[in-house]
Amino acid sequence: MAKATRKTTTTKTKRAAQKPAPAEAKAPRPPSKQARLVEMLRRPEGTTIEEIVKALEWQAHTARGAISGALKKKLGLAIESQKIDGRGRVYRIVG
């Protein structure tokens, strides 16, 4: 009994030949919302949840979640909150 042989072809050389030339340099990526949030929290006057909601077009619970989850827990940033008369609760990065 003869074994059936299967002929395999490699397509690496074909694929490599078909790749288009690299495009010219792309425009830099705009800052992420998380980076913009960090900028707002680094300001000396800090920021409120309302200001974050307006600037980043987020819901209030998303802003609070980003502060506690992404910034405090994942990035390890120290964030303080302080209640200021006439402005409400203000958040800022300390240190």
PyMOL commands that set and color helices and strands:
alter all, ss='L'
color gray80, all
select helices_A, chain A and resi 12-18+33-42+49-56+60-74
alter helices_A, ss='H'
color red, helices_A
select strands_A, chain A and resi 79-84+88-93
alter strands_A, ss='S'
color yellow, strands_A
deselect
rebuild
show_as cartoon
